[in-house]
Amino acid sequence: MQVESFRVFRDLVETKSFSRSASLNGITQSAVSQQLRSIEQRLRVPLLERTSKQFALTREGQLLYEASREIITHYQRFQHQLEEMRNIISGTIRLVAVPSVGIHELPPYIKEFLKAFPQVKVQVDYRRSNEVYESVADGDADVGFVAFPSARKGLKVETFKKDTLHIIAAPGHPLVKKGTVPLAELSQYKFVSLAPEMPTRQGLDKILATRGLKFLPKMEFDNVETLKNAVEIDAGVAFLPKSVVAKELANGTLVTVPHGGAEIVRPLGVVSRASRVVSPAVKRFLKALKGTKAASPMESADEASD
């Protein structure tokens, strides 16, 4: 049996999908089925118990899956060690991020990394928060990025940066002339926000609740781009990080309104798969993200996630 066969079988078991296993390994779905039959014929044992809609591992299949994981892990470790010995930092890093982080926060990190390692190719895909965790867990992405990160089984989740949520308003809004505004005063004005299921909204609501505050938005949106557009047309004020509205602040179409009390901090998280051996390129990229300040691991799965 070749290493590729062990990898295909491992991915088939972990994804529970012939099509996903095929996609991960760059082969057709029929090729996955052929490899499975070939392994069963070679070992002379059934590996899967098939039904019309799903499959389960036989005892022999479970043994092969565990062996496949170990074989692929050792083989990947050997490959990466060989690359490091030869000082080769190349290949492709697959990133997946929620749009607010991927579009507005990641570019400076990627730019600096590619200056140091121009042989590396970086791919960035944008997904919803729960899909970011799933993509990394399934092996579709090497590293994920979310706001208000939370611990997940089988994943390594760290906070790599913290930014501040500011009150953002249109230039002609009455709050602009008031100077520093008590947060409680916002209840007197129209407030717009992200949708309730979005982790940044959940995190913000929790922070405000600890201060005895709760705002009822007049409008809710499923992404920060439409949210800031609503603020631009004076549909209401919103809490947004400056990075998201940097161009609008520079152009004068939006302004920040200072508020009393402590800052409202939004943690940004980096997600990687705890059980997978990562390539030298991914290892260097994760190290570059931390910069001079070490990332802090998540200690609880009870926090809101983005």
NORFEN-V151717 format. One record per pair of residues at least 24 apart in sequence whose ideal C-beta (glycine too) atoms are under 10 Angstrom apart, sorted by the first residue. I is the first residue (numbers start at 1). J is the second residue. D is the distance in Angstrom with one decimal. If there is no record, write none. Layout:
BEGIN
I;J;D + I;J;D
END
This chain:
BEGIN
1;35;9.4 + 1;38;8.6 + 1;39;6.7 + 1;42;6.8 + 1;43;8.8 + 1;64;9.6 + 1;68;9.5 + 1;71;9.2 + 2;35;9.4 + 3;68;9.6 + 3;71;6.9 + 3;72;7.1 + 3;74;9.9 + 3;75;5.4 + 3;76;9.6 + 3;79;10.0 + 4;35;8.1 + 4;72;9.7 + 5;35;5.5 + 5;36;9.0 + 5;38;7.5 + 5;39;6.1 + 5;42;9.2 + 5;68;8.5 + 5;71;9.8 + 6;35;10.0 + 6;39;9.0 + 6;64;8.2 + 6;65;9.5 + 6;67;7.5 + 6;68;4.1 + 6;69;8.5 + 6;70;9.2 + 6;71;4.9 + 6;72;5.7 + 6;75;8.2 + 7;35;9.9 + 7;68;7.3 + 7;69;9.9 + 7;71;8.6 + 7;72;5.4 + 7;75;8.5 + 7;76;9.3 + 8;32;5.9 + 8;34;10.0 + 8;35;5.2 + 8;36;7.9 + 8;39;9.0 + 8;68;8.9 + 9;35;7.4 + 9;36;7.0 + 9;39;6.6 + 9;47;7.5 + 9;48;9.8 + 9;61;8.5 + 9;64;6.4 + 9;65;6.8 + 9;67;9.4 + 9;68;5.2 + 9;69;9.8 + 9;72;9.6 + 10;64;9.1 + 10;65;6.5 + 10;66;9.5 + 10;67;9.4 + 10;68;4.2 + 10;69;5.7 + 10;70;9.8 + 10;71;8.5 + 10;72;5.8 + 10;73;9.6 + 10;139;9.5 + 11;68;9.1 + 11;72;9.2 + 11;138;9.0 + 11;139;6.9 + 12;36;7.0 + 12;47;9.4 + 12;48;8.6 + 12;55;8.9 + 12;61;9.9 + 12;65;9.0 + 12;68;9.5 + 13;47;9.1 + 13;48;8.8 + 13;55;9.2 + 13;57;6.6 + 13;61;7.6 + 13;62;8.7 + 13;64;8.8 + 13;65;4.7 + 13;66;9.7 + 13;68;7.8 + 13;69;8.9 + 14;65;8.4 + 14;68;9.8 + 14;69;8.7 + 14;137;8.9 + 14;138;7.3 + 14;139;7.3 + 15;138;6.0 + 15;139;7.9 + 15;140;9.2 + 16;54;7.0 + 16;55;7.5 + 16;56;9.6 + 17;54;9.9 + 17;138;9.3 + 18;55;9.3 + 20;138;7.2 + 20;139;9.1 + 20;140;8.3 + 23;140;8.3 + 24;138;8.2 + 24;139;6.1 + 24;140;7.3 + 36;61;9.7 + 39;64;7.4 + 39;68;9.8 + 40;64;9.7 + 69;275;8.1 + 69;276;9.9 + 72;276;9.2 + 72;277;8.6 + 73;275;8.1 + 73;276;7.9 + 73;277;5.6 + 74;277;8.7 + 75;277;9.0 + 76;276;7.8 + 76;277;4.3 + 76;278;8.6 + 76;279;8.0 + 77;277;4.9 + 78;277;9.4 + 79;277;8.6 + 79;279;8.0 + 79;280;9.5 + 80;277;6.3 + 80;278;7.5 + 80;279;5.6 + 80;280;5.7 + 80;281;9.4 + 80;282;9.3 + 80;283;7.9 + 81;277;9.6 + 81;280;9.0 + 82;280;9.8 + 83;279;7.3 + 83;280;5.1 + 83;281;8.6 + 84;279;9.6 + 84;280;5.2 + 84;283;8.7 + 84;284;10.0 + 86;280;9.8 + 87;280;8.9 + 88;119;8.1 + 88;279;9.8 + 88;280;7.0 + 88;281;9.0 + 89;116;8.5 + 89;117;4.8 + 89;118;9.7 + 89;119;6.5 + 89;120;6.3 + 89;279;8.8 + 89;280;5.4 + 89;281;5.4 + 89;283;9.0 + 89;284;5.9 + 89;285;9.5 + 90;117;7.8 + 90;118;9.5 + 90;119;4.1 + 90;120;5.9 + 90;121;8.4 + 90;279;8.9 + 90;280;8.4 + 90;281;6.5 + 91;117;9.9 + 91;119;8.1 + 91;120;6.4 + 91;121;7.3 + 91;142;9.8 + 91;279;5.7 + 91;280;8.2 + 91;281;5.0 + 91;282;8.4 + 92;120;7.4 + 92;121;4.5 + 92;122;7.5 + 92;123;6.2 + 92;142;8.6 + 92;279;9.0 + 92;281;7.9 + 92;282;9.7 + 93;117;9.5 + 93;120;6.2 + 93;121;7.3 + 93;122;5.0 + 93;123;7.1 + 93;124;9.3 + 93;141;9.1 + 93;142;5.5 + 93;143;6.9 + 93;278;9.5 + 93;279;7.9 + 93;281;5.5 + 93;282;5.6 + 93;284;9.3 + 93;285;5.6 + 93;286;9.6 + 94;121;9.5 + 94;122;8.3 + 94;123;5.1 + 94;124;8.4 + 94;125;7.5 + 94;135;8.5 + 94;136;9.4 + 94;139;9.4 + 94;140;7.3 + 94;141;4.7 + 94;142;4.9 + 94;143;7.6 + 94;144;9.6 + 94;282;9.0 + 95;122;6.4 + 95;123;6.6 + 95;124;4.7 + 95;125;7.1 + 95;126;9.7 + 95;132;9.7 + 95;135;9.6 + 95;136;9.7 + 95;141;6.4 + 95;142;7.0 + 95;143;5.3 + 95;144;7.3 + 95;145;6.9 + 95;270;9.6 + 95;282;9.7 + 95;285;8.5 + 96;123;9.1 + 96;124;7.5 + 96;125;4.8 + 96;126;7.5 + 96;127;5.4 + 96;131;7.6 + 96;132;5.2 + 96;133;9.3 + 96;134;9.2 + 96;135;4.5 + 96;136;6.9 + 96;140;7.4 + 96;141;3.9 + 96;142;8.7 + 96;143;7.6 + 96;144;4.9 + 96;145;7.4 + 96;146;9.5 + 96;271;8.6 + 97;124;6.5 + 97;125;7.6 + 97;126;6.1 + 97;127;7.5 + 97;129;9.6 + 97;132;6.5 + 97;135;9.9 + 97;141;9.1 + 97;143;8.8 + 97;144;6.6 + 97;145;3.7 + 97;146;7.5 + 97;147;9.6 + 97;268;9.6 + 97;270;9.5 + 97;271;9.5 + 97;306;9.7 + 98;126;7.2 + 98;127;7.0 + 98;128;6.8 + 98;129;5.4 + 98;130;9.9 + 98;131;8.9 + 98;132;6.2 + 98;144;8.8 + 98;145;6.8 + 98;146;5.5 + 98;147;6.2 + 98;148;9.9 + 98;198;8.8 + 98;199;8.2 + 98;200;8.4 + 98;223;9.0 + 98;224;9.1 + 98;268;9.4 + 98;269;9.9 + 98;305;9.9 + 98;306;5.3 + 99;126;4.8 + 99;127;8.6 + 99;128;9.0 + 99;223;6.1 + 99;224;7.0 + 99;225;7.3 + 99;244;9.5 + 100;126;9.5 + 100;145;9.6 + 100;146;9.6 + 100;147;6.4 + 100;163;9.9 + 100;194;9.3 + 100;198;9.7 + 100;200;7.2 + 100;223;7.7 + 100;224;4.6 + 100;225;8.6 + 100;227;9.5 + 100;240;8.7 + 100;241;7.5 + 100;243;8.2 + 100;244;5.8 + 100;266;9.2 + 100;268;9.2 + 100;306;7.9 + 101;126;9.2 + 101;129;9.7 + 101;132;9.1 + 101;144;9.5 + 101;145;4.5 + 101;146;6.8 + 101;147;6.0 + 101;160;9.9 + 101;161;9.0 + 101;163;9.5 + 101;200;9.8 + 101;224;9.9 + 101;241;9.6 + 101;243;9.0 + 101;244;9.7 + 101;266;9.7 + 101;268;5.7 + 101;269;8.7 + 101;270;9.5 + 101;306;7.6 + 102;126;5.2 + 102;127;8.9 + 102;132;9.3 + 102;144;9.7 + 102;145;6.2 + 102;146;10.0 + 103;224;8.8 + 103;225;8.4 + 103;243;9.1 + 103;244;8.2 + 104;163;9.4 + 104;224;8.3 + 104;241;7.5 + 104;242;9.3 + 104;243;4.3 + 104;244;5.1 + 104;245;9.0 + 104;246;7.4 + 104;247;9.8 + 105;145;7.5 + 105;147;9.0 + 105;160;9.4 + 105;161;6.9 + 105;163;7.5 + 105;241;8.3 + 105;243;5.8 + 105;244;8.9 + 105;268;6.3 + 106;145;6.4 + 106;268;9.5 + 106;289;9.2 + 107;243;10.0 + 108;243;9.7 + 109;145;9.7 + 109;160;8.8 + 109;161;9.1 + 109;270;9.9 + 109;285;8.3 + 109;288;6.6 + 109;289;6.0 + 109;291;8.6 + 110;285;8.6 + 110;288;9.3 + 110;289;10.0 + 112;288;6.8 + 112;291;9.3 + 113;281;9.1 + 113;284;7.5 + 113;285;5.7 + 113;287;9.7 + 113;288;5.0 + 113;289;8.6 + 114;285;9.8 + 116;284;7.9 + 116;285;9.9 + 116;288;7.5 + 117;280;9.4 + 117;281;6.8 + 117;284;6.5 + 117;285;8.2 + 117;288;8.9 + 119;281;8.5 + 120;279;9.4 + 120;280;9.5 + 120;281;4.8 + 120;282;9.3 + 120;284;8.2 + 120;285;7.8 + 121;281;9.0 + 122;281;9.0 + 122;285;7.9 + 126;223;9.7 + 128;197;9.2 + 128;198;8.3 + 128;199;9.5 + 128;222;8.5 + 128;223;9.4 + 128;306;8.9 + 129;197;9.2 + 129;198;7.3 + 129;199;5.1 + 129;200;8.7 + 129;202;9.9 + 129;269;9.7 + 129;271;10.0 + 129;304;9.6 + 129;305;5.7 + 129;306;4.4 + 130;197;9.2 + 130;199;8.9 + 130;305;7.9 + 130;306;9.5 + 132;269;9.3 + 132;271;6.4 + 132;305;9.1 + 132;306;8.2 + 133;157;8.4 + 133;269;9.9 + 133;271;6.2 + 133;305;7.6 + 135;271;9.0 + 136;270;9.8 + 136;271;5.0 + 136;272;6.5 + 136;273;5.6 + 136;274;9.9 + 136;276;9.2 + 137;271;8.7 + 137;273;6.6 + 137;274;9.8 + 137;275;9.8 + 137;276;10.0 + 138;273;9.1 + 139;273;7.0 + 139;276;7.2 + 141;271;8.6 + 141;272;9.3 + 141;273;9.1 + 142;271;9.9 + 142;272;7.0 + 142;273;8.0 + 142;276;8.5 + 142;278;6.8 + 142;279;7.7 + 142;281;8.7 + 142;282;4.9 + 142;285;8.2 + 142;286;9.2 + 143;270;6.2 + 143;271;6.8 + 143;272;5.4 + 143;273;9.1 + 143;278;8.6 + 143;282;6.6 + 143;285;6.9 + 143;286;6.8 + 143;289;8.4 + 144;269;8.2 + 144;270;7.3 + 144;271;3.7 + 144;272;7.5 + 144;273;9.3 + 145;268;6.8 + 145;269;7.0 + 145;270;6.0 + 145;271;7.1 + 145;289;9.1 + 145;306;8.9 + 146;199;6.9 + 146;200;9.4 + 146;267;9.4 + 146;268;7.4 + 146;269;5.0 + 146;270;8.4 + 146;271;6.5 + 146;305;6.0 + 146;306;4.3 + 147;198;8.9 + 147;199;6.1 + 147;200;5.0 + 147;203;7.3 + 147;224;9.8 + 147;241;8.8 + 147;266;5.6 + 147;267;7.2 + 147;268;5.6 + 147;269;7.3 + 147;304;9.0 + 147;305;8.2 + 147;306;3.4 + 148;198;9.3 + 148;199;4.5 + 148;200;6.0 + 148;201;9.3 + 148;202;7.0 + 148;203;3.8 + 148;204;8.6 + 148;206;8.9 + 148;207;9.8 + 148;266;6.6 + 148;267;6.1 + 148;268;8.4 + 148;269;7.6 + 148;303;6.6 + 148;304;4.5 + 148;305;5.6 + 148;306;4.8 + 149;199;8.4 + 149;203;9.8 + 149;267;6.3 + 149;268;7.4 + 149;269;2.4 + 149;270;7.9 + 149;271;7.0 + 149;298;6.0 + 149;303;7.4 + 149;304;9.0 + 149;305;5.8 + 149;306;7.1 + 150;199;7.9 + 150;203;9.8 + 150;269;8.0 + 150;271;9.9 + 150;298;6.4 + 150;300;7.6 + 150;301;5.5 + 150;302;7.5 + 150;303;4.8 + 150;304;6.8 + 150;305;3.7 + 150;306;8.9 + 151;269;9.7 + 151;297;8.3 + 151;298;4.1 + 151;299;7.2 + 151;300;6.1 + 151;301;4.1 + 151;302;8.5 + 151;303;7.9 + 151;305;8.9 + 152;271;7.5 + 152;274;9.4 + 152;298;8.4 + 152;301;7.0 + 152;305;8.1 + 153;274;9.0 + 153;301;8.2 + 154;273;6.9 + 154;274;5.9 + 154;275;6.3 + 154;276;9.6 + 155;271;5.6 + 155;272;7.0 + 155;273;6.1 + 155;274;5.9 + 155;275;9.1 + 155;298;9.1 + 156;270;8.6 + 156;271;7.2 + 156;272;4.9 + 156;273;7.1 + 156;274;4.5 + 156;275;9.2 + 156;276;9.6 + 156;286;9.3 + 156;295;9.8 + 156;297;7.4 + 156;298;8.7 + 157;269;5.5 + 157;270;7.5 + 157;271;5.3 + 157;272;8.2 + 157;274;9.1 + 157;295;9.5 + 157;297;7.2 + 157;298;4.3 + 157;299;9.9 + 157;301;9.1 + 157;303;9.9 + 157;305;8.6 + 158;267;9.9 + 158;268;9.9 + 158;269;6.5 + 158;270;5.3 + 158;271;8.2 + 158;272;8.3 + 158;286;8.6 + 158;289;8.6 + 158;290;8.1 + 158;294;8.8 + 158;295;3.7 + 158;296;6.3 + 158;297;5.4 + 158;298;6.9 + 159;267;4.6 + 159;268;6.8 + 159;269;5.5 + 159;270;7.9 + 159;295;6.0 + 159;296;5.0 + 159;297;8.2 + 159;298;7.2 + 160;267;8.8 + 160;268;6.1 + 160;269;6.9 + 160;270;4.6 + 160;286;8.7 + 160;289;4.8 + 160;290;6.3 + 160;291;8.4 + 160;293;8.6 + 160;294;9.4 + 160;295;4.7 + 160;296;8.7 + 161;243;10.0 + 161;266;9.4 + 161;267;7.7 + 161;268;4.5 + 161;269;8.9 + 161;270;8.7 + 161;289;8.2 + 161;290;9.6 + 161;291;8.9 + 161;293;8.6 + 161;295;8.6 + 162;263;9.5 + 162;265;5.1 + 162;266;6.9 + 162;267;5.1 + 162;268;6.9 + 162;293;9.9 + 162;296;9.7 + 163;241;4.6 + 163;242;7.5 + 163;243;6.3 + 163;244;9.2 + 163;263;9.7 + 163;264;10.0 + 163;265;7.4 + 163;266;5.4 + 163;267;8.4 + 163;268;6.7 + 164;239;9.6 + 164;241;6.6 + 164;242;7.4 + 164;243;9.8 + 164;256;10.0 + 164;263;4.9 + 164;264;6.5 + 164;265;5.9 + 164;266;7.1 + 165;200;8.1 + 165;203;9.0 + 165;204;6.5 + 165;207;8.4 + 165;238;9.1 + 165;239;4.3 + 165;240;6.5 + 165;241;5.9 + 165;242;9.1 + 165;244;9.7 + 165;263;8.1 + 165;264;4.3 + 165;265;7.5 + 165;266;5.4 + 166;238;9.4 + 166;239;6.9 + 166;240;6.6 + 166;241;7.1 + 166;242;6.0 + 166;244;9.8 + 166;245;8.4 + 166;249;9.5 + 166;255;9.7 + 166;256;4.6 + 166;257;7.6 + 166;258;8.2 + 166;259;8.1 + 166;263;8.8 + 166;264;8.0 + 167;191;9.7 + 167;231;9.8 + 167;237;5.7 + 167;238;7.7 + 167;239;6.3 + 167;240;8.6 + 167;255;9.4 + 167;256;6.6 + 167;257;4.1 + 167;258;7.7 + 167;259;5.5 + 167;264;9.1 + 168;192;9.8 + 168;227;9.1 + 168;228;7.0 + 168;231;5.4 + 168;232;9.3 + 168;237;6.6 + 168;238;5.4 + 168;239;7.2 + 168;240;4.7 + 168;241;9.2 + 168;242;8.6 + 168;244;8.6 + 168;245;5.7 + 168;248;8.3 + 168;249;8.4 + 168;254;5.5 + 168;255;7.4 + 168;256;6.2 + 168;257;7.4 + 169;231;6.5 + 169;232;9.7 + 169;234;8.0 + 169;236;8.5 + 169;237;4.5 + 169;238;8.1 + 169;254;7.1 + 169;255;5.9 + 169;256;7.9 + 169;257;5.3 + 170;230;9.7 + 170;231;6.2 + 170;232;6.2 + 170;233;7.3 + 170;234;4.1 + 170;235;8.6 + 170;236;9.1 + 170;237;8.3 + 170;248;9.8 + 170;253;7.6 + 170;254;6.7 + 170;255;7.6 + 171;232;9.5 + 171;234;9.0 + 171;252;6.3 + 171;253;7.2 + 171;254;7.4 + 171;255;5.4 + 172;234;6.7 + 172;255;9.5 + 173;231;8.8 + 173;234;6.4 + 173;236;8.9 + 173;237;6.5 + 173;254;9.8 + 173;255;7.9 + 173;257;7.6 + 174;237;9.9 + 175;237;6.5 + 175;255;9.3 + 175;257;4.9 + 175;258;9.8 + 175;259;9.3 + 176;237;9.8 + 176;255;5.8 + 176;256;9.3 + 176;257;6.2 + 177;257;9.8 + 178;257;7.7 + 178;258;9.4 + 179;257;8.8 + 179;258;7.0 + 180;257;8.5 + 180;258;4.6 + 180;259;6.6 + 180;260;5.6 + 180;261;9.7 + 181;237;9.5 + 181;257;5.8 + 181;258;7.0 + 181;259;5.2 + 181;260;7.0 + 182;213;10.0 + 182;259;7.1 + 182;260;4.8 + 182;261;7.7 + 183;208;7.4 + 183;211;6.7 + 183;212;9.5 + 183;213;5.8 + 183;215;9.0 + 183;239;9.9 + 183;259;5.3 + 183;260;6.5 + 183;261;5.8 + 183;262;9.9 + 183;264;8.7 + 184;211;8.6 + 184;212;8.1 + 184;213;6.2 + 184;215;9.8 + 184;259;9.8 + 184;260;8.9 + 184;261;9.4 + 185;259;8.7 + 185;260;9.0 + 186;213;8.1 + 186;215;6.2 + 186;236;9.7 + 186;237;6.7 + 186;239;9.3 + 186;257;9.1 + 186;259;8.0 + 187;213;7.8 + 187;214;8.5 + 187;215;6.2 + 187;216;8.3 + 189;215;9.5 + 189;218;9.5 + 189;236;7.1 + 189;237;6.1 + 190;217;8.6 + 190;218;4.8 + 190;219;8.2 + 190;230;9.9 + 190;234;8.6 + 190;235;6.8 + 190;236;3.7 + 190;237;7.2 + 190;238;10.0 + 191;215;4.7 + 191;216;7.3 + 191;217;5.2 + 191;218;6.4 + 191;219;8.8 + 191;235;9.9 + 191;236;5.2 + 191;237;6.0 + 191;238;7.1 + 191;239;8.9 + 192;217;5.5 + 192;218;6.1 + 192;219;4.6 + 192;220;7.3 + 192;221;7.2 + 192;226;9.7 + 192;227;6.4 + 192;228;9.5 + 192;230;5.1 + 192;231;6.5 + 192;235;5.7 + 192;236;3.8 + 192;237;7.2 + 192;238;5.0 + 192;239;9.7 + 193;217;4.1 + 193;218;9.0 + 193;219;7.8 + 193;220;5.7 + 193;221;7.7 + 193;227;7.2 + 193;230;9.7 + 193;236;8.5 + 193;237;9.7 + 193;238;6.1 + 193;239;7.3 + 193;240;9.8 + 194;220;6.7 + 194;221;6.1 + 194;222;7.3 + 194;223;7.8 + 194;224;7.1 + 194;226;9.6 + 194;227;6.1 + 194;238;8.4 + 194;239;9.0 + 194;240;9.3 + 194;306;9.6 + 195;220;4.8 + 195;221;6.5 + 195;222;5.0 + 195;223;8.9 + 195;227;9.5 + 196;220;7.0 + 197;222;8.5 + 198;222;6.9 + 198;223;8.5 + 198;224;9.3 + 198;227;9.9 + 198;304;9.3 + 198;305;9.9 + 198;306;7.0 + 199;266;9.7 + 199;269;9.8 + 199;303;9.0 + 199;304;4.9 + 199;305;4.6 + 199;306;3.5 + 200;224;8.0 + 200;227;9.9 + 200;239;8.7 + 200;240;9.2 + 200;241;9.1 + 200;266;6.5 + 200;304;8.1 + 200;305;9.6 + 200;306;5.3 + 201;227;9.9 + 201;239;9.2 + 201;304;8.5 + 201;306;9.2 + 202;303;9.3 + 202;304;3.9 + 202;305;8.0 + 202;306;8.5 + 203;264;9.1 + 203;265;9.3 + 203;266;6.6 + 203;267;8.1 + 203;303;7.6 + 203;304;4.1 + 203;305;8.4 + 203;306;7.4 + 204;238;9.8 + 204;239;5.7 + 204;264;6.8 + 204;266;7.9 + 204;304;8.7 + 205;304;8.3 + 206;303;8.4 + 206;304;6.1 + 207;239;9.4 + 207;262;9.2 + 207;263;9.9 + 207;264;5.5 + 207;265;8.0 + 207;266;9.0 + 207;304;9.4 + 208;239;8.9 + 208;264;7.9 + 211;261;6.7 + 211;262;8.4 + 211;264;9.2 + 213;261;9.6 + 215;239;9.2 + 228;253;9.4 + 228;254;6.9 + 229;253;9.9 + 229;254;10.0 + 231;255;9.8 + 239;264;6.5 + 239;266;8.9 + 240;266;9.6 + 241;265;9.9 + 241;266;6.2 + 241;268;9.2 + 243;268;9.9 + 266;306;8.4 + 267;296;8.9 + 267;298;9.3 + 267;303;8.5 + 267;304;9.8 + 267;306;9.2 + 268;306;8.3 + 269;295;8.7 + 269;296;9.8 + 269;298;7.2 + 269;303;9.7 + 269;305;7.8 + 269;306;7.7 + 270;295;6.6 + 271;298;9.5 + 271;305;9.7
END
